[in-house]
Amino acid sequence: MKILITGLNFSPELTGIGKYTGEMAHWLAAAGAEVRVVTAPPYYPAWRVSAGFSGAHYRRERAGKVSVLRCPLYVPSQPTGRQRILHLVSFGLSSAPATLWHALTWRPDLVFVVEPPLACAPVAWLAARLSGAACWLHVQDFELDAAFELGMLKSGLSRRILNSVERWLLRRFDRVSTISGKMLERLAAKGVAPQCRHLFPNWTDFERVHPLPRRTVLRAELGIADDTTVLLYSGTFGAKQGLELLVDAVRRIGDRVRVELLLCGDGPVRTELERGAGDLANVRFLPLQPLELLNDLMSSADIHLLPQRAGAADLVMPSKLTTMLASGRAVIASAAPESELGRLVARVGRIVPPGDAGALAEAIVELVADPALREQLGLAGRELARGLWEVNAVLAEAFGHESVAPLGLNSPLRRVAAAV
């Protein structure tokens, strides 16, 4: 079974799409598939190419059993809407010859392409057709919708043209998957046929992420007192997150309860956030933690915070939610009750209206005052997450499900799934 994966983000990125594409590739390779990946050098979420990699050259490498070809990439240090477009297009152009070369010389059974960027989709579809492979588009983020609805790009004629191109492309693929029910509904609205669209959610390794005693190594290293409630956000510092809401909420709480907010990660708005929180002694910024410290980090929280701007509702399902819930800690999310994120978190945590720092502050105070409720919510969240997003179950379902039979891949993919 030969699988060609093409996508902008890949391991060793620790967060976002790269984490999941990397884990999927290694899972498939470990189960016996031959996997090749066309991707870019790691740069996310810091928006700078990682040390030891180059954004100017092609580079081959071996990641375990996976063969990786990294392509040149333009990475803006402060990405604006226009610079993001150039960034995505640069990878679409540099990856095109690599994808076509693999398709014609290696002849994969399946070409799997990840959006964003949508700019890779036409070449991935062409590569599949030239090599006789099945073509599968996996949508992690509706990048065009998000860019327009969050104001990164101006609506008008350009939006109508791009939406038409997107709809045409989506209908060309043998299979189109995405990560949440609401996003699946959006695929239907864009004209993807029922037999072609499938749910393929992100996942969590519940062996790697599990509840630890509250006094973790990280809390000890940071000198956080036992009577302090730790609020944690870990992930990308970007425009879609609306992280200023967290700082505002801590400021509103004042000295009513003892809390410390840990903001762990990197991204284009980090400097702005640091300036905004400069007067708060109980807000700390940490770098992204290495994978081997992930469990300690997640268990260092008493409450996980998951902000989301109103305009991003149901355009993305925050991948970090799976890990938050797996840690067995309570979660507060800013989400509309009718959104998929809101409905999920309301079952096992607290939701507040997007952008409402006062409501977030009150929800935090409520959970700080009731440790037993926090524990109850945390355990309920872990059980919910285990039923929805266990890594082997999700990947075996996606690659071994009978619905792949029309792709001509049913038999080999079932063998891959059976290996777990």
KOLVEX-832083 format. One record per residue (C-alpha): residue in three letters; x, y, z. Coordinates in steps of 0.25 Angstrom, whole numbers, plus 5000, padded with zeros to 4 digits. Each point is the difference from the previous one (the first is absolute). Last residue first. Layout:
// residues N
ALAXYZ;...
This chain:
// residues 420
VAL498649925061;ALA500449924989;ALA498549984996;ALA500050144995;VAL501149984990;ARG499449874995;ARG498650074998;LEU500850114992;PRO500549894991;SER498749944997;ASN499150134999;LEU500950084991;GLY499250004987;LEU499550145004;PRO498649955000;ALA500449905011;VAL500450125009;SER498650005007;GLU500349865006;HIS500950075010;GLY501449965002;PHE500750134997;ALA499150095008;GLU499549915010;ALA501449945003;LEU500550155001;VAL498950045010;ALA500049875008;ASN501550005001;VAL500150155005;GLU498850005010;TRP499250124996;LEU498549985003;GLY499849905011;ARG501350045007;ALA499650154999;LEU498749985007;GLU500749925011;ARG501150105002;GLY498950115000;ALA499349935011;LEU501249995008;GLY500350154999;LEU498650045003;GLN500049925013;GLU501450055004;ARG499650144998;LEU498749985007;ALA500849955012;PRO500950125000;ASP498950105001;ALA500450145003;VAL501050004988;LEU498849954991;GLU499150125003;VAL501150104999;ILE500449954986;ALA498550014996;GLU499950145005;ALA501350044993;LEU499549944987;ALA498750085001;GLY500750135002;ALA501049974989;ASP498849994990;GLY500749984986;PRO499349874996;PRO498949975010;VAL500349915011;ILE500149855001;ARG500249915012;GLY500549855001;VAL499649864997;ARG498750014992;ALA500150154997;VAL501449974993;LEU499349914989;ARG498950094997;GLY500850135000;LEU501149944991;GLU498949954990;SER499450145000;GLU498650025006;PRO500450055013;ALA501050104994;ALA501449985004;SER501050055011;ALA500549885006;ILE500249965015;VAL500749865002;ALA500149925013;ARG501249905001;GLY500149864996;SER501250014991;ALA499249944989;LEU499150124999;MET501150094998;THR500649914989;THR498749994992;LEU499850155001;LYS501350034994;SER499549974986;PRO499150125000;MET498849974991;VAL500150104989;LEU499050074991;ASP498949965010;ALA500150135008;ALA501250094995;GLY499350134999;ALA499649995015;ARG501550005004;GLN500449885007;PRO500649995014;LEU500449865006;LEU500450015015;HIS500449875008;ILE499850005015;ASP500849945011;ALA501250004990;SER501349935003;SER499449874995;MET500150054985;LEU501550045002;ASP500449875007;ASN499349934988;LEU500750084990;LEU501449995006;GLU500549894990;LEU499450074989;PRO500950135002;GLN499350125007;LEU499650124991;PRO500650125007;LEU499450065012;PHE499450135003;ARG499550045014;VAL498850075006;ASN499950025015;ALA500950135001;LEU499050074991;ASP500550144995;GLY500749954987;ALA498849924996;GLY499750094987;ARG501550014997;GLU500149845000;LEU498849994992;GLU500550094989;THR501349925000;ARG499249874999;VAL499150044988;PRO500849934989;GLY500249875007;ASP500549925011;GLY499649915012;CYS499749995014;LEU499250115007;LEU499949975015;LEU499050075008;GLU500250005015;VAL498850015009;ARG499750045014;VAL498650045002;ARG499350145002;ASP501350074998;GLY499850054986;ILE499049914992;ARG499850114990;ARG501550004997;VAL500049854998;ALA498850024990;ASP500750104992;VAL501249914999;LEU499249894995;LEU499250084990;GLU501350054994;LEU500149864995;GLY499050024988;GLN500349864994;LYS499850034986;ALA501150114999;GLY501149915005;PHE500849965012;THR500049854997;GLY500049905011;SER499949985015;TYR499050085009;LEU500049975014;LEU499450065013;VAL500749955013;THR499250015013;THR501050055011;ASP499849935014;ASP501149904996;ALA501050114998;ILE500750024986;GLY501550005001;LEU500249994985;GLU500849875001;ALA499049945010;ARG498850034990;LEU500849944989;VAL500449875008;THR498549985003;ARG499350025013;ARG498649974995;PRO500249854999;LEU500049954986;PRO498849984990;HIS500349944987;VAL500650044987;ARG501049904994;GLU499149885002;PHE498850074996;ASP500650034986;THR499150114995;TRP499250024987;ASN499650094989;PRO498749974993;PHE499849934987;LEU498550024996;HIS499749964985;ARG499650074987;CYS500049924987;GLN498749925001;PRO499350125005;ALA500450084987;VAL500850135003;GLY499250124996;LYS500650115008;ALA498849995010;ALA500349855002;LEU501550045003;ARG499450105010;GLU499249895007;LEU501349925002;MET500650125006;LYS498850005010;GLY500249855003;SER501550025003;ILE501449974994;THR499949994985;SER500049904989;VAL499950014984;ARG500149874992;ASP500049974986;PHE500450154997;ARG499550094989;ARG498850055007;LEU500950085010;LEU500750074989;TRP498850054993;ARG499550055014;GLU501350075002;VAL500150074987;SER498650055002;ASN500350055014;LEU501350074995;ILE499250084989;ARG498950045010;ARG501050045010;SER500850084990;LEU498750074995;GLY499750055014;SER500649975014;LYS501250065005;LEU501149915006;MET500549985014;GLY498650055005;LEU499749885008;GLU498949954991;PHE500950024988;ALA501249935004;ALA499249895008;ASP499249974987;LEU501249994992;GLU500849915010;PHE498949905003;ASP500949935009;GLN500449855002;VAL499449964986;HIS500549864996;LEU500049994985;TRP500149854995;CYS500449964986;ALA500049854995;ALA501249974991;GLY500149984985;SER501450075000;LEU499550124991;ARG498750015007;ALA500650005014;ALA501150104996;LEU498950094994;TRP499250005013;ALA501250035008;VAL500450114990;PRO498650065002;ALA499949985015;CYS501450075004;ALA499450144999;LEU498949965010;PRO501150025010;PRO499549975010;GLU499549894997;VAL500749875000;VAL500249914988;PHE500049845000;VAL500449944987;LEU499749855000;ASP500549884993;PRO501350074997;ARG500750004986;TRP501550015004;THR500550074988;LEU498850084995;ALA499350035013;HIS501450035007;TRP500350104989;LEU498750065000;THR500050035015;ALA501550054999;PRO499650094988;ALA498850065008;SER500750025014;SER500750134996;LEU498850064994;GLY499049975011;PHE501050035010;SER500250144995;VAL498550014998;LEU499849985015;HIS501050115004;LEU499550094990;ILE498649995005;ARG500550025014;GLN500750124996;ARG498850064994;GLY499249985013;THR501150045009;PRO501149915005;GLN501050065010;SER501349924998;PRO499649964985;VAL500449864996;TYR500249984986;LEU500249854997;PRO501049904993;CYS499649865000;ARG500349885010;LEU500049864995;VAL499749905011;SER500149844999;VAL499349945012;LYS500549885007;GLY500750085011;ALA500050144995;ARG501049994988;GLU500450134993;ARG500150074987;ARG500250154998;TYR499550104990;HIS500650145003;ALA499650145004;GLY499249985013;SER501249935006;PHE500049905013;GLY501049995011;ALA499350105009;SER498550014997;VAL499550094989;ARG499350125006;TRP498550025002;ALA500149965015;PRO498849904998;TYR500449944991;TYR501350014992;PRO500449854997;PRO500649994986;ALA498949974989;THR499349884996;VAL500049884990;VAL499849875008;ARG500349864996;VAL499449885006;GLU500149854998;ALA498949935008;GLY500349905010;ALA499350045013;ALA501250085005;ALA500050084987;LEU498550035002;TRP500250045014;HIS501250094996;ALA499350074989;MET498850025009;GLU500950065012;GLY500650094990;THR498750054994;TYR499550025014;LYS501250085006;GLY500150084987;ILE498650055001;GLY500150075013;THR501149995010;LEU501349935002;GLU500650024986;PRO501049894999;SER499249964992;PHE499250044988;ASN499350134995;LEU499950044985;GLY499349884995;THR500249884991;ILE499949865003;LEU500349894990;ILE499649865005;LYS500549874994;MET499349875005;
